[in-house]
Amino acid sequence: MKILGIGNAIVDVICKVEDNFIKQNGLTKSTMKLIFDENEFKNLLKNLKIEKTVSGGSVANSIVGLSQLKNKVGFIGKISDDEFGAKYEDGLKKENIEYFYSKKKEELPTGTCLILVTPDSERTMCTFLGTAGKINENDVSSDAIKKSEMIFLEGYLWDEGEPKKAFDKAINNANKVAMSLSDQFCVDRHKPHFLELVKNKLDITFANEQEITSLINAKNFEEVINFSKQLNKLIVITKGENGAVAIQGTKVVECGIKKNLKIVDLTGAGDLFAAGFLHGFVNNKSLEESLEKGTEMSSRVIQQIGARL
Protein backbone atom coordinates (compact mmCIF):
# COMPACT_ATOMS: atom_id res chain seq x y z
CA MET A 1 0.00 0.00 0.00
CA LYS A 2 1.26 3.48 -0.85
CA ILE A 3 -0.14 5.55 2.03
CA LEU A 4 -2.12 4.78 5.19
CA GLY A 5 -3.93 7.77 6.70
CA ILE A 6 -4.64 7.93 10.44
CA GLY A 7 -7.03 10.67 11.50
CA ASN A 8 -10.31 11.81 12.95
CA ALA A 9 -13.18 9.84 11.44
CA ILE A 10 -15.85 12.53 11.10
CA VAL A 11 -19.09 12.25 9.15
CA ASP A 12 -19.86 15.53 7.41
CA VAL A 13 -23.62 16.06 7.58
CA ILE A 14 -24.65 18.75 5.09
CA CYS A 15 -27.93 20.62 5.66
CA LYS A 16 -29.42 23.71 4.02
CA VAL A 17 -30.73 26.30 6.50
CA GLU A 18 -32.09 29.84 6.51
CA ASP A 19 -30.12 32.66 8.11
CA ASN A 20 -32.47 32.80 11.10
CA PHE A 21 -31.50 29.21 12.07
CA ILE A 22 -27.91 30.41 12.58
CA LYS A 23 -29.10 33.34 14.75
CA GLN A 24 -31.64 31.34 16.76
CA ASN A 25 -28.99 28.80 17.73
CA GLY A 26 -26.41 31.40 18.77
CA LEU A 27 -23.96 30.44 16.01
CA THR A 28 -21.57 32.76 14.19
CA LYS A 29 -21.86 32.47 10.44
CA SER A 30 -18.85 31.02 8.55
CA THR A 31 -17.09 29.76 11.70
CA MET A 32 -16.55 26.30 13.19
CA LYS A 33 -17.84 25.61 16.68
CA LEU A 34 -16.74 22.61 18.72
CA ILE A 35 -19.65 21.06 20.61
CA PHE A 36 -18.85 18.93 23.66
CA ASP A 37 -22.40 18.13 24.80
CA GLU A 38 -24.03 15.29 22.88
CA ASN A 39 -27.56 16.49 23.71
CA GLU A 40 -26.82 19.98 22.41
CA PHE A 41 -25.65 18.40 19.16
CA LYS A 42 -28.70 16.14 18.89
CA ASN A 43 -31.03 19.11 19.45
CA LEU A 44 -29.39 20.99 16.59
CA LEU A 45 -29.71 18.00 14.29
CA LYS A 46 -33.27 16.93 15.08
CA ASN A 47 -35.02 19.77 13.22
CA LEU A 48 -32.88 19.57 10.11
CA LYS A 49 -33.29 17.85 6.78
CA ILE A 50 -30.03 16.11 5.83
CA GLU A 51 -29.03 16.83 2.22
CA LYS A 52 -26.12 14.40 2.18
CA THR A 53 -23.45 12.74 4.33
CA VAL A 54 -19.74 12.47 3.46
CA SER A 55 -17.00 10.46 5.22
CA GLY A 56 -14.83 13.39 6.22
CA GLY A 57 -11.99 14.47 8.47
CA SER A 58 -8.83 16.21 7.25
CA VAL A 59 -6.60 13.19 6.54
CA ALA A 60 -9.57 11.18 5.23
CA ASN A 61 -10.15 13.95 2.64
CA SER A 62 -6.50 13.67 1.57
CA ILE A 63 -6.70 9.88 1.36
CA VAL A 64 -9.81 10.11 -0.86
CA GLY A 65 -7.89 12.50 -3.14
CA LEU A 66 -5.01 10.03 -3.32
CA SER A 67 -7.42 7.20 -4.14
CA GLN A 68 -8.97 9.28 -6.91
CA LEU A 69 -5.45 9.65 -8.34
CA LYS A 70 -5.35 5.83 -8.49
CA ASN A 71 -3.05 5.19 -5.51
CA LYS A 72 -3.60 2.16 -3.26
CA VAL A 73 -4.45 3.71 0.11
CA GLY A 74 -5.99 2.89 3.48
CA PHE A 75 -7.35 4.68 6.53
CA ILE A 76 -7.61 4.18 10.29
CA GLY A 77 -10.10 6.24 12.29
CA LYS A 78 -12.29 5.46 15.28
CA ILE A 79 -16.05 5.15 14.79
CA SER A 80 -18.89 3.60 16.78
CA ASP A 81 -21.25 0.85 15.63
CA ASP A 82 -24.13 3.24 14.92
CA GLU A 83 -25.94 4.75 11.93
CA PHE A 84 -23.31 7.40 11.17
CA GLY A 85 -20.51 4.86 11.74
CA ALA A 86 -22.01 2.60 9.06
CA LYS A 87 -22.31 5.57 6.69
CA TYR A 88 -18.69 6.50 7.36
CA GLU A 89 -17.41 3.02 6.56
CA ASP A 90 -19.56 2.73 3.40
CA GLY A 91 -18.40 6.17 2.21
CA LEU A 92 -14.73 5.16 2.37
CA LYS A 93 -15.31 1.81 0.70
CA LYS A 94 -17.09 3.53 -2.20
CA GLU A 95 -13.90 5.55 -2.74
CA ASN A 96 -11.79 2.32 -2.93
CA ILE A 97 -10.13 2.95 0.43
CA GLU A 98 -9.21 0.01 2.63
CA TYR A 99 -10.57 0.74 6.10
CA PHE A 100 -8.47 -0.84 8.87
CA TYR A 101 -10.87 -0.54 11.78
CA SER A 102 -13.37 -2.96 13.31
CA LYS A 103 -16.19 -0.88 14.70
CA LYS A 104 -17.93 -1.77 17.94
CA LYS A 105 -20.45 -0.05 20.17
CA GLU A 106 -18.63 2.81 21.94
CA GLU A 107 -19.71 5.02 24.84
CA LEU A 108 -19.68 8.01 22.51
CA PRO A 109 -21.26 8.08 19.03
CA THR A 110 -19.38 8.46 15.74
CA GLY A 111 -17.87 11.93 15.29
CA THR A 112 -20.00 14.31 13.26
CA CYS A 113 -19.54 17.71 11.66
CA LEU A 114 -22.78 19.51 10.93
CA ILE A 115 -22.27 21.76 7.89
CA LEU A 116 -25.03 24.37 7.71
CA VAL A 117 -25.26 26.00 4.29
CA THR A 118 -27.16 29.32 4.18
CA PRO A 119 -28.71 30.78 0.98
CA ASP A 120 -25.55 32.90 0.39
CA SER A 121 -23.50 29.63 0.16
CA GLU A 122 -21.64 30.36 3.41
CA ARG A 123 -20.89 27.29 5.52
CA THR A 124 -21.22 27.32 9.31
CA MET A 125 -19.88 24.23 11.04
CA CYS A 126 -20.63 22.53 14.34
CA THR A 127 -18.33 19.63 15.18
CA PHE A 128 -19.00 16.94 17.77
CA LEU A 129 -15.84 14.80 17.88
CA GLY A 130 -17.57 11.91 19.62
CA THR A 131 -15.53 8.73 19.70
CA ALA A 132 -13.14 9.94 16.95
CA GLY A 133 -11.04 11.84 19.49
CA LYS A 134 -10.76 8.79 21.77
CA ILE A 135 -8.48 6.79 19.48
CA ASN A 136 -5.98 4.62 21.37
CA GLU A 137 -3.05 2.36 20.56
CA ASN A 138 -5.29 -0.74 20.30
CA ASP A 139 -7.17 0.95 17.43
CA VAL A 140 -3.98 1.23 15.36
CA SER A 141 -2.86 -1.86 13.40
CA SER A 142 0.94 -2.27 13.44
CA ASP A 143 0.61 -4.75 10.58
CA ALA A 144 -1.23 -2.27 8.31
CA ILE A 145 1.35 0.42 9.16
CA LYS A 146 4.34 -1.80 8.38
CA LYS A 147 2.84 -2.77 5.02
CA SER A 148 2.46 0.89 3.97
CA GLU A 149 5.20 2.89 2.30
CA MET A 150 4.15 5.89 4.39
CA ILE A 151 1.65 6.95 7.05
CA PHE A 152 -0.07 10.34 7.02
CA LEU A 153 -1.18 11.85 10.34
CA GLU A 154 -3.10 14.99 11.27
CA GLY A 155 -2.38 17.45 14.08
CA TYR A 156 -6.11 17.53 14.91
CA LEU A 157 -5.80 13.97 16.22
CA TRP A 158 -2.89 14.62 18.59
CA ASP A 159 -3.83 14.95 22.23
CA GLU A 160 -2.36 14.02 25.59
CA GLY A 161 -3.15 10.52 26.85
CA GLU A 162 -4.55 7.80 24.59
CA PRO A 163 -4.28 9.64 21.21
CA LYS A 164 -0.58 10.37 21.93
CA LYS A 165 0.03 6.64 22.56
CA ALA A 166 -1.72 5.82 19.27
CA PHE A 167 0.49 8.40 17.51
CA ASP A 168 3.67 6.98 19.07
CA LYS A 169 2.77 3.42 18.10
CA ALA A 170 2.04 4.51 14.53
CA ILE A 171 5.29 6.46 14.18
CA ASN A 172 7.40 3.71 15.74
CA ASN A 173 6.11 1.13 13.25
CA ALA A 174 6.13 3.31 10.13
CA ASN A 175 8.51 3.23 7.18
CA LYS A 176 8.00 6.95 6.54
CA VAL A 177 5.89 9.52 8.38
CA ALA A 178 4.10 12.59 6.97
CA MET A 179 1.95 14.88 9.08
CA SER A 180 -0.14 17.99 8.65
CA LEU A 181 0.03 20.53 11.49
CA SER A 182 -3.71 21.04 10.74
CA ASP A 183 -4.52 24.34 12.39
CA GLN A 184 -2.90 27.24 14.23
CA PHE A 185 -5.04 26.46 17.29
CA CYS A 186 -3.53 22.92 17.36
CA VAL A 187 -0.01 24.30 16.99
CA ASP A 188 -0.43 26.82 19.80
CA ARG A 189 -1.93 24.20 22.10
CA HIS A 190 0.72 21.54 21.50
CA LYS A 191 3.74 23.62 20.48
CA PRO A 192 6.57 21.74 22.31
CA HIS A 193 5.21 18.34 21.21
CA PHE A 194 4.73 19.39 17.59
CA LEU A 195 8.20 20.94 17.47
CA GLU A 196 9.69 17.68 18.76
CA LEU A 197 7.76 15.73 16.08
CA VAL A 198 8.86 18.07 13.26
CA LYS A 199 12.50 18.01 14.36
CA ASN A 200 12.90 14.34 15.18
CA LYS A 201 10.04 12.11 14.03
CA LEU A 202 8.51 13.33 10.77
CA ASP A 203 9.89 12.81 7.27
CA ILE A 204 7.42 15.28 5.72
CA THR A 205 5.65 18.16 7.48
CA PHE A 206 2.74 20.03 5.87
CA ALA A 207 1.88 23.46 7.25
CA ASN A 208 0.58 26.81 6.17
CA GLU A 209 2.64 29.95 6.70
CA GLN A 210 0.89 30.94 9.96
CA GLU A 211 1.25 27.47 11.51
CA ILE A 212 4.97 27.04 10.82
CA THR A 213 5.75 30.65 11.80
CA SER A 214 3.93 30.16 15.10
CA LEU A 215 5.57 26.76 15.72
CA ILE A 216 9.10 28.18 15.71
CA ASN A 217 8.17 31.72 16.87
CA ALA A 218 9.68 33.12 13.66
CA LYS A 219 9.75 36.88 13.03
CA ASN A 220 9.66 36.45 9.24
CA PHE A 221 9.54 33.81 6.52
CA GLU A 222 13.32 33.88 6.06
CA GLU A 223 13.64 32.41 9.57
CA VAL A 224 11.24 29.62 8.56
CA ILE A 225 13.39 28.83 5.49
CA ASN A 226 16.59 28.76 7.59
CA PHE A 227 14.99 26.54 10.25
CA SER A 228 13.75 24.13 7.57
CA LYS A 229 17.12 23.95 5.80
CA GLN A 230 18.88 22.93 9.02
CA LEU A 231 16.45 20.06 9.65
CA ASN A 232 17.32 18.08 6.54
CA LYS A 233 13.71 16.85 6.35
CA LEU A 234 11.02 17.79 3.84
CA ILE A 235 8.91 20.79 4.87
CA VAL A 236 6.01 21.77 2.59
CA ILE A 237 4.38 25.14 3.24
CA THR A 238 1.30 26.66 1.63
CA LYS A 239 1.23 30.46 1.48
CA GLY A 240 -2.29 31.26 0.27
CA GLU A 241 -2.18 33.59 -2.73
CA ASN A 242 1.63 33.44 -2.67
CA GLY A 243 1.65 29.78 -3.71
CA ALA A 244 3.61 27.03 -1.96
CA VAL A 245 7.20 26.15 -1.15
CA ALA A 246 9.01 22.87 -0.43
CA ILE A 247 12.30 22.86 1.50
CA GLN A 248 14.51 19.78 1.60
CA GLY A 249 18.00 20.36 2.97
CA THR A 250 19.46 23.30 1.06
CA LYS A 251 16.97 22.88 -1.80
CA VAL A 252 14.09 25.39 -1.88
CA VAL A 253 11.44 24.95 -4.57
CA GLU A 254 8.53 27.35 -5.12
CA CYS A 255 5.26 27.10 -7.02
CA GLY A 256 2.76 29.86 -7.79
CA ILE A 257 -1.01 29.58 -7.63
CA LYS A 258 -3.33 29.00 -10.58
CA LYS A 259 -4.76 32.24 -11.96
CA ASN A 260 -8.36 33.37 -12.65
CA LEU A 261 -10.03 30.85 -10.37
CA LYS A 262 -13.68 31.23 -9.46
CA ILE A 263 -13.37 30.49 -5.74
CA VAL A 264 -16.56 29.05 -4.27
CA ASP A 265 -15.51 27.33 -1.03
CA LEU A 266 -12.07 27.01 0.59
CA THR A 267 -13.00 23.83 2.51
CA GLY A 268 -10.52 21.06 1.81
CA ALA A 269 -7.94 23.22 0.00
CA GLY A 270 -5.11 22.13 2.31
CA ASP A 271 -6.28 18.49 2.39
CA LEU A 272 -6.33 18.22 -1.41
CA PHE A 273 -3.01 20.07 -1.71
CA ALA A 274 -1.46 17.41 0.55
CA ALA A 275 -3.08 14.66 -1.56
CA GLY A 276 -1.59 16.05 -4.77
CA PHE A 277 1.86 16.57 -3.28
CA LEU A 278 1.98 13.10 -1.69
CA HIS A 279 0.80 11.56 -4.97
CA GLY A 280 3.85 13.09 -6.64
CA PHE A 281 6.19 12.12 -3.83
CA VAL A 282 5.22 8.42 -3.55
CA ASN A 283 5.33 8.09 -7.34
CA ASN A 284 8.91 9.42 -7.47
CA LYS A 285 8.09 12.76 -9.07
CA SER A 286 10.36 15.78 -8.48
CA LEU A 287 9.60 18.36 -5.78
CA GLU A 288 8.55 20.77 -8.55
CA GLU A 289 6.11 18.26 -10.04
CA SER A 290 4.75 17.33 -6.59
CA LEU A 291 4.11 21.00 -5.74
CA GLU A 292 2.41 21.49 -9.11
CA LYS A 293 0.11 18.51 -8.49
CA GLY A 294 -0.76 19.78 -5.00
CA THR A 295 -1.56 23.21 -6.41
CA GLU A 296 -3.67 21.72 -9.20
CA MET A 297 -5.73 19.62 -6.76
CA SER A 298 -6.34 22.49 -4.32
CA SER A 299 -7.26 24.81 -7.22
CA ARG A 300 -9.90 22.35 -8.40
CA VAL A 301 -11.49 21.79 -5.00
CA ILE A 302 -11.92 25.49 -4.13
CA GLN A 303 -14.00 26.04 -7.27
CA GLN A 304 -16.79 23.80 -5.94
CA ILE A 305 -18.72 23.16 -2.71
CA GLY A 306 -17.19 20.66 -0.29
CA ALA A 307 -13.85 18.94 0.24
CA ARG A 308 -14.23 16.26 -2.45
CA LEU A 309 -13.53 16.28 -6.17
N, C-alpha and C positions, 0 to 999 in steps of 0.2 A: 504494500500500500504506500502511496506517495506521502499523504499527510493525514494525521489523525488530529482532529480538533477536540479540545476539552474546554467546555464553557458552560455558561448559564443556559439551561434549557427553558426558554420562555415562549409561551404561545402568544403571538400577537393576535389580539381580537379587535378587528376593525369595525367601527360603528359610525354611522352618520348621525350627527346631532345638530340641533339649532343652537345659536349663540346663547340663548337664555339657559340652556342646560349647563353650560360652562359656568355661568354666573351663579345659578341656583346651588350648584355643588361646591362653590367656593374655590374653583380652580382658576389658574392663570393661563390664559390662552397661549399656545405655542411652547409651553414648558413641559417638563417631565416631573411628576410628583411620585415619590416613593410612598407606598401605603403599607403600613405594618399590621393593621387590623383587618383580619379576614372578613369580618362582618361588614366593615365599612366598604370593602371591595365588592362584596356580594350585593350590597344595597345599590351601589353604582350600576352594577351590571344588570340587575333584575328588570329595570324598566327599558332596557335597550334592545334594539333589533340588531343582531349580529349580521354584518354584511359578509365577512369572510374571516377565516382563521389561517394563520401562517406559522410554521414552526420557526420561531425566531431566536434572538440572542445574537450578540455581536459575532462571536467565532462561528456559530452555526450559519450566519449569513455568508461569511467568507467561504466556509466549506461548501455551501450550495454553489457559490460562484465557481469554485474550483471544479466541482462535479460537472457544471455546465460547460466547462472548458475541457471536458473529457479526461479528467484525472481520477484515479481510483482513490477515494477518500473515505474516511470514517469519522464518527463523532461519539463523544461520551458526554452525557449531561444527565443530571438527576431529575426524574419525573416521578409522579405517583401513579398508581393504578386507578385512574379516574377518567372522566370523559375527555378532559383537555389533554391528559397524558396520552391517551389513545390517539387523539388527533395529532399530537406532536410526533409520535412515532411514525404514523402513517405519512405525515407530511415529508419527513426525511426520506422514507423509503421510496416515495414517488420521485424524489430527486436523485435516486441511485446512490444514496449514502448508506454505508453500513453502520448500523447503530449498535454500539457495544454497551448496552445497558439493559439489565433485566428488571423491569419495573415491578414494584410491589406496593401494597397499600402503605402509605406514609402518614405520619401525624399531620403534616401540612399538605395541602393540595399542590398540584403542578403549578409552577410559576406562570404568571400571566401579565401581559402588558396590554392594557386597554388603550386603543388608539382612537381618539374621538376626532372625527373630521367634520369641521364646520363648513357652511356653504362657501366660505372664501378659500377653501382648500387647506387652511391651517390645520396642523395636527397637534392635539393636546394629549399628553400621555400620562397614564396612571399605572405604575408598575407595582405588582405584588409578587415578590420573589418566591414566596412559598417554599417548597422543598428544594428548589434549584440551588439556593444559597447554602444548603446543608450538606453539600457533597463531602464525602470523606474518603479515606484511602481505600476502603473496601469497594467503593464504587468505580475505582480506576483499575482497569485490567493491564497488568504488567505485560502480559503476552501480546495484547493488541499494540501496546506502545513499542515493544521491541521489534515487532514486525513492520513498523512504519519507518519510512526514511526520516520523517520529521514529525514533531508534535507542535501544535499551535495553541497557545494559551491566551486568555484574556485577563487584563488587570481587574475587571469587574468581579471576577471569581475569587480573587485573592482575599482572604480574611484570616485573622488570627484563629487558632484552634483547628477544627477538622479540615476546612478548606486548605489551610497551609500544609497540613500533612498530605493531603491529596496532591497538591502541587509538587511537594518534595518527592513523593513517590514517582510521579510522572517524570519529573526532570531527571531523577537518578536512573531511570530505566530507558531514557530516550537516546536515540542516535544523534539527533540534532533538535534544538529547541528554539522556536520562534515565539514571540509574545507581543501583544499589543498593550500599550500602557492604558488604553481605553478612554480615559477621561481625566481632566485636571483634578477633579474632586478625589478620584482614586489616588492619584499621584501625591496630592497634598496629605491625604490620610495615611498613606503607607510609605512615605518618602524613603526612610532608611532601608526598608526591606526591598523596595523596587530598585534602589541604587545598587544594592548588593547583588540583586538578580542581573541587572544590566551589566555590571562590571565582571561578574564571575560565573554566571550560570547560563546566560542566553547567547545563542549564536546569532540570532537576528532580533532586533528590537524595532517595533513600529511605534511611532509617536507623531503627534502634530507639534508644531513649533512651540505652542504654549506649554504642552506637557513636558517636553524635554528641557525647555528653558527653566521651568519650575523645579524639575527633578534635580538639576545640578546648580540651582540658584545662579544661573548665568545672567550677566548684565546685557549681553548682546549675542547675536547669532554666531559671531566669530568664535566666542568662547565655546559654544556648542560644537562647532566644527573641530576645534582643537582637542576638546574632551574626547570626541568620537575617534579622532585619528589615533590617540594614545591607547585606546582600548584594543585595537586590532580585532574588532568584531564587525558585524555588519549592522549599521544603524540607518534606518530608512525614515525620513521625516517628510511629512506633508506640510505645505506652507500656504494652503488656501489658494488665493489667486496668483501667488508667486510660484506655483508648481510644486515640485518635490525634489528631494536630494537624497542620494545614497552615499554613505561614507564607509569605506572598508580599508582600514590601514591608512595609507597616505592618499588613497584614490578617492576623489570626490566627483560624483557624477550628478548632473542636474537635468531636470526635464520640465519644460513649461506646460501650462494647461492648454486644453483644447479651446479654440476661440468660437465666439458666436453661439454659445449654448443657450437653449431656452430652459433655464433652471426652474423646475417645478417643486422639488422636494429634496432636501439635502440628506434625508434619512438613508443610512447605509453607504454613504460616500466613502468613508474610511474603511468599512468592511470589504467593499468591492475593490478598493484600491489594493488592499492587502491580498485579496484573492488573485488579482492580476499579477502582482509582483511575485507572489509565491509560485504561481504557475510558471512564470519565466525562470525563476530560480531552480525549481526542482526538475525542470526540463533543460537545464544547462544552457540557458540563454545568458547573454551578457547583462551587466548591471543596467546599461542603457536600454536594452530591449525589455528588461523586467520592469523598469520604471515606466516605459512607454505603455506596456500592457496594463499596469496598474492605473495609469492616467486614463487610458481608454475605457476601462471598466467603470471607474468612478464617474467619468463624463456621461456614460450611457445611463447609469442608475439615477443621476440627479435630474434627468430630463423626463422622469416619470414618477408616479406615486408609489411609495414603498421601497423596501430594501432588496427587492428581487428583480432580476432581469427576466 
